[in-house]
Amino acid sequence: MSPSVALGSHDPLTESADALVVCVFSGALAEHPTLRALDRTLGGALLAHAKTVEFEGKPEQLLDLPTLGRLKAPRLLLAGLGAADEISPSRLRSVLASAVRAVQNAKTVSLVLPREDIDLRTVGEGIGLGAYRFDKYFTAERRPKTTLTKVSVHLPSNKAPADAKKALALGGEISAAVALARDSVNEPPNVVNPEALAKLAREIAKDNQLRIKVLDKKGILAAGMNLHYAVGQGSENEPRFIHLTYAPRKKKKKIVFVGKGLTFDSGGLCIKPAPGMGDMKSDMGGAAAVLGLMAAVSSLRPELEVHGIVGAAENMPDGSAYRPADVFKSLEGKTVEIINTDAEGRLVLADALCYAARLKPDLIVDAATLTGAALIALGKTCSAFYTATDELARTLEGAARDAGELFWRMPLLDELGEGLKSDVADLKHTGDRYGGSITAALFLREFVGKTPWIHCDIAGPALSDRARGIVPKGGTGHAVLTFINLLERLSD
């Protein structure tokens, strides 16, 4: 549960709290009014100690100190924001998340911002993202002894802008949507199966007044989504197709987001090696991003019609599982020869993208933990993305930059598409070993028609092995913030 976040009404130095967090710009410690007051209260030791340990207020630099009974808050944390003229939404969000994570064993926190014009929505986002924990399954001594429940935000002059309360609340709602995506990835695969994703989508629809349609196994087959059906036919947990819709009265464009929802990927008959297979509970990271976005869209109120589509399935090996050399007819009409049952995500996406294109949108964006090739190319912290449109590429890059999430444009090399030609069907669903992320994108392109399209391969950043900035260890909710910013840019 996220802490409550509100504007503080008292002097932060006299406010009762378990921790006092003071954000500072680099190169101006001695001029910071709160730091000067703290230094006097602490007998001149604070600034001297900061100099001794070379704390300069650089980005992400933290200095954690006890106050030895001289303040009501027993703990003081200084958080560096870097140069004042270089502060950006992504840096502010990241620093606040790091600072809150560092004191999250406190119940109450007073947070002091360095100036009045700090964006309070971003502050609310950073606090909520840093306070995130996934501790649902800890018991007894493993359960956290304390939980952060309240953060008071203080501006230097206590003269808050008129919309301050609204901005902080919106930031909290956005961070809660990211937390929903993180929880979905962190939950074990015996809890989150395709029907569980559908149940979550129904809850999102109910809470946000969205329309929803869910197809079960029979509905998927009757609709002609044979590729999606094939991937899920080897599991007792039947597949689901989920379609959420936000439709405001005034709308400028129609945008469709599509997420890959493989709630567990064993590899099917082409079974994965045991090491690392447990991480395949995160193979629904794209679906998590789309569901997180749809949980936030009503709070954002964009003048856009927004659709969230999830193809959910579990890829398991049994007597009814699909096989290499099988051929299936896609919803689009093209026939596809199966080469490797561990390349299942693009099959589910192919039918979902065709369905999305039939909605006649202005843009389709898909998100998928699709290929190990993207992870090898860009590492664990950066997503690959593909689009044929330079303007769309610039828009996504700007959205990702403001979100503080890394996305790198990759080329759609048409010559690699030759490797997708089958001897027995229209397409093979995998190509040669080299350029695997590119050929996966080229395969998906076959199913969007002429609709403008962005494909995001988020295989690396969906799951993190360490905490840093806005990113926790485990499920990250990667792409939710970027997609929110993308919607706002498209609405503007």
Solvent accessible surface area in square Angstrom, and as a share of the most:
residue,aa,sasa,rsa
1,M,226,1.01
2,S,49,0.32
3,P,12,0.08
4,S,69,0.45
5,V,38,0.22
6,A,54,0.42
7,L,59,0.29
8,G,15,0.15
9,S,91,0.59
10,H,115,0.51
11,D,73,0.38
12,P,19,0.12
13,L,25,0.13
14,T,79,0.46
15,E,27,0.12
16,S,82,0.53
17,A,11,0.08
18,D,55,0.28
19,A,0,0.00
20,L,1,0.01
21,V,0,0.00
22,V,0,0.00
23,C,0,0.00
24,V,1,0.00
25,F,21,0.09
26,S,35,0.22
27,G,79,0.76
28,A,39,0.30
29,L,26,0.13
30,A,56,0.43
31,E,114,0.51
32,H,18,0.08
33,P,79,0.49
34,T,19,0.11
35,L,0,0.00
36,R,107,0.39
37,A,24,0.19
38,L,0,0.00
39,D,22,0.11
40,R,171,0.62
41,T,50,0.29
42,L,24,0.12
43,G,58,0.56
44,G,38,0.36
45,A,58,0.45
46,L,3,0.02
47,L,44,0.22
48,A,59,0.46
49,H,70,0.31
50,A,2,0.02
51,K,168,0.71
52,T,107,0.62
53,V,68,0.39
54,E,125,0.56
55,F,6,0.03
56,E,83,0.37
57,G,0,0.00
58,K,107,0.46
59,P,59,0.37
60,E,72,0.32
61,Q,47,0.21
62,L,66,0.33
63,L,19,0.09
64,D,68,0.35
65,L,28,0.14
66,P,87,0.54
67,T,0,0.00
68,L,149,0.74
69,G,71,0.68
70,R,140,0.51
71,L,20,0.10
72,K,130,0.55
73,A,4,0.03
74,P,79,0.50
75,R,58,0.21
76,L,1,0.00
77,L,1,0.01
78,L,1,0.00
79,A,0,0.00
80,G,0,0.00
81,L,0,0.00
82,G,1,0.01
83,A,32,0.25
84,A,38,0.30
85,D,130,0.68
86,E,103,0.46
87,I,38,0.19
88,S,41,0.27
89,P,59,0.37
90,S,27,0.17
91,R,60,0.22
92,L,6,0.03
93,R,12,0.04
94,S,20,0.13
95,V,0,0.00
96,L,0,0.00
97,A,0,0.00
98,S,14,0.09
99,A,1,0.00
100,V,3,0.01
101,R,49,0.18
102,A,38,0.30
103,V,0,0.00
104,Q,34,0.15
105,N,90,0.46
106,A,9,0.07
107,K,108,0.46
108,T,40,0.23
109,V,3,0.02
110,S,1,0.01
111,L,1,0.01
112,V,3,0.02
113,L,0,0.00
114,P,22,0.14
115,R,78,0.29
116,E,66,0.30
117,D,106,0.55
118,I,12,0.06
119,D,76,0.40
120,L,7,0.03
121,R,47,0.17
122,T,6,0.03
123,V,0,0.00
124,G,0,0.00
125,E,3,0.01
126,G,0,0.00
127,I,0,0.00
128,G,9,0.08
129,L,2,0.01
130,G,0,0.00
131,A,14,0.11
132,Y,29,0.11
133,R,70,0.26
134,F,57,0.24
135,D,33,0.17
136,K,114,0.48
137,Y,109,0.41
138,F,70,0.29
139,T,97,0.57
140,A,79,0.61
141,E,132,0.59
142,R,150,0.55
143,R,107,0.39
144,P,45,0.28
145,K,161,0.68
146,T,42,0.25
147,T,67,0.39
148,L,7,0.03
149,T,75,0.43
150,K,99,0.42
151,V,0,0.00
152,S,9,0.06
153,V,1,0.01
154,H,2,0.01
155,L,7,0.04
156,P,59,0.37
157,S,53,0.34
158,N,86,0.44
159,K,155,0.66
160,A,44,0.34
161,P,62,0.39
162,A,116,0.90
163,D,85,0.44
164,A,2,0.01
165,K,163,0.69
166,K,158,0.67
167,A,20,0.15
168,L,5,0.02
169,A,53,0.41
170,L,40,0.20
171,G,0,0.00
172,G,25,0.24
173,E,81,0.36
174,I,0,0.00
175,S,3,0.02
176,A,48,0.37
177,A,4,0.03
178,V,3,0.02
179,A,21,0.16
180,L,40,0.20
181,A,0,0.00
182,R,3,0.01
183,D,54,0.28
184,S,7,0.05
185,V,3,0.01
186,N,14,0.07
187,E,20,0.09
188,P,36,0.22
189,P,39,0.25
190,N,127,0.65
191,V,59,0.34
192,V,15,0.09
193,N,33,0.17
194,P,0,0.00
195,E,64,0.29
196,A,29,0.23
197,L,1,0.01
198,A,0,0.00
199,K,120,0.51
200,L,38,0.19
201,A,0,0.00
202,R,96,0.35
203,E,82,0.37
204,I,4,0.02
205,A,6,0.04
206,K,167,0.71
207,D,106,0.55
208,N,24,0.13
209,Q,155,0.69
210,L,15,0.08
211,R,149,0.54
212,I,62,0.32
213,K,93,0.39
214,V,39,0.23
215,L,36,0.18
216,D,67,0.35
217,K,48,0.20
218,K,166,0.70
219,G,19,0.18
220,I,0,0.00
221,L,83,0.41
222,A,93,0.72
223,A,44,0.34
224,G,22,0.21
225,M,1,0.00
226,N,41,0.21
227,L,0,0.00
228,H,0,0.00
229,Y,46,0.18
230,A,0,0.00
231,V,1,0.00
232,G,0,0.00
233,Q,41,0.18
234,G,4,0.04
235,S,12,0.08
236,E,172,0.77
237,N,56,0.29
238,E,75,0.34
239,P,0,0.00
240,R,37,0.13
241,F,0,0.00
242,I,0,0.00
243,H,17,0.07
244,L,0,0.00
245,T,7,0.04
246,Y,26,0.10
247,A,44,0.34
248,P,28,0.17
249,R,247,0.90
250,K,137,0.58
251,K,105,0.45
252,K,114,0.48
253,K,83,0.35
254,K,52,0.22
255,I,0,0.00
256,V,0,0.00
257,F,0,0.00
258,V,0,0.00
259,G,0,0.00
260,K,4,0.02
261,G,0,0.00
262,L,0,0.00
263,T,2,0.01
264,F,28,0.12
265,D,4,0.02
266,S,4,0.03
267,G,0,0.00
268,G,1,0.01
269,L,79,0.39
270,C,43,0.26
271,I,106,0.54
272,K,42,0.18
273,P,101,0.64
274,A,83,0.65
275,P,116,0.73
276,G,49,0.47
277,M,39,0.17
278,G,53,0.51
279,D,71,0.37
280,M,46,0.20
281,K,53,0.22
282,S,9,0.06
283,D,7,0.03
284,M,0,0.00
285,G,5,0.04
286,G,0,0.00
287,A,0,0.00
288,A,1,0.01
289,A,1,0.00
290,V,1,0.00
291,L,0,0.00
292,G,0,0.00
293,L,0,0.00
294,M,0,0.00
295,A,20,0.16
296,A,1,0.01
297,V,0,0.00
298,S,21,0.14
299,S,40,0.26
300,L,26,0.13
301,R,186,0.68
302,P,9,0.05
303,E,55,0.25
304,L,0,0.00
305,E,16,0.07
306,V,0,0.00
307,H,8,0.04
308,G,1,0.01
309,I,0,0.00
310,V,0,0.00
311,G,0,0.00
312,A,0,0.00
313,A,0,0.00
314,E,12,0.05
315,N,1,0.00
316,M,67,0.30
317,P,48,0.30
318,D,68,0.35
319,G,89,0.86
320,S,60,0.39
321,A,7,0.06
322,Y,2,0.01
323,R,140,0.51
324,P,57,0.36
325,A,76,0.59
326,D,25,0.13
327,V,67,0.39
328,F,43,0.18
329,K,119,0.50
330,S,4,0.02
331,L,20,0.10
332,E,68,0.30
333,G,32,0.31
334,K,52,0.22
335,T,40,0.23
336,V,0,0.00
337,E,28,0.13
338,I,0,0.00
339,I,67,0.34
340,N,59,0.30
341,T,0,0.00
342,D,43,0.22
343,A,14,0.11
344,E,2,0.01
345,G,3,0.03
346,R,19,0.07
347,L,0,0.00
348,V,0,0.00
349,L,1,0.00
350,A,0,0.00
351,D,0,0.00
352,A,2,0.01
353,L,0,0.00
354,C,7,0.04
355,Y,31,0.12
356,A,0,0.00
357,A,23,0.18
358,R,147,0.54
359,L,43,0.21
360,K,172,0.73
361,P,12,0.08
362,D,71,0.37
363,L,4,0.02
364,I,0,0.00
365,V,1,0.00
366,D,0,0.00
367,A,0,0.00
368,A,0,0.00
369,T,15,0.09
370,L,20,0.10
371,T,12,0.07
372,G,49,0.47
373,A,33,0.26
374,A,3,0.03
375,L,62,0.31
376,I,151,0.76
377,A,61,0.47
378,L,44,0.22
379,G,30,0.29
380,K,111,0.47
381,T,52,0.30
382,C,19,0.11
383,S,0,0.00
384,A,0,0.00
385,F,0,0.00
386,Y,0,0.00
387,T,4,0.02
388,A,84,0.65
389,T,56,0.33
390,D,79,0.41
391,E,117,0.52
392,L,23,0.11
393,A,3,0.02
394,R,152,0.55
395,T,29,0.17
396,L,0,0.00
397,E,65,0.29
398,G,1,0.01
399,A,0,0.00
400,A,3,0.02
401,R,157,0.57
402,D,46,0.24
403,A,0,0.00
404,G,39,0.37
405,E,17,0.08
406,L,103,0.51
407,F,19,0.08
408,W,160,0.56
409,R,80,0.29
410,M,32,0.14
411,P,65,0.41
412,L,32,0.16
413,L,68,0.34
414,D,88,0.46
415,E,119,0.53
416,L,55,0.27
417,G,22,0.21
418,E,108,0.48
419,G,18,0.17
420,L,5,0.03
421,K,129,0.55
422,S,18,0.12
423,D,149,0.77
424,V,105,0.60
425,A,20,0.15
426,D,80,0.41
427,L,15,0.08
428,K,51,0.22
429,H,0,0.00
430,T,20,0.12
431,G,22,0.21
432,D,102,0.53
433,R,203,0.74
434,Y,165,0.63
435,G,33,0.32
436,G,16,0.15
437,S,4,0.02
438,I,17,0.08
439,T,4,0.02
440,A,0,0.00
441,A,0,0.00
442,L,4,0.02
443,F,0,0.00
444,L,0,0.00
445,R,88,0.32
446,E,64,0.28
447,F,3,0.01
448,V,3,0.02
449,G,62,0.60
450,K,206,0.87
451,T,24,0.14
452,P,60,0.38
453,W,13,0.05
454,I,0,0.00
455,H,0,0.00
456,C,0,0.00
457,D,0,0.00
458,I,1,0.00
459,A,23,0.18
460,G,5,0.05
461,P,8,0.05
462,A,5,0.04
463,L,40,0.20
464,S,13,0.09
465,D,88,0.46
466,R,139,0.51
467,A,44,0.34
468,R,69,0.25
469,G,13,0.12
470,I,17,0.09
471,V,28,0.16
472,P,9,0.06
473,K,143,0.61
474,G,17,0.16
475,G,0,0.00
476,T,9,0.05
477,G,5,0.05
478,H,14,0.06
479,A,0,0.00
480,V,0,0.00
481,L,9,0.04
482,T,0,0.00
483,F,1,0.00
484,I,1,0.00
485,N,19,0.10
486,L,0,0.00
487,L,0,0.00
488,E,48,0.22
489,R,92,0.34
490,L,25,0.12
491,S,14,0.09
492,D,150,0.78
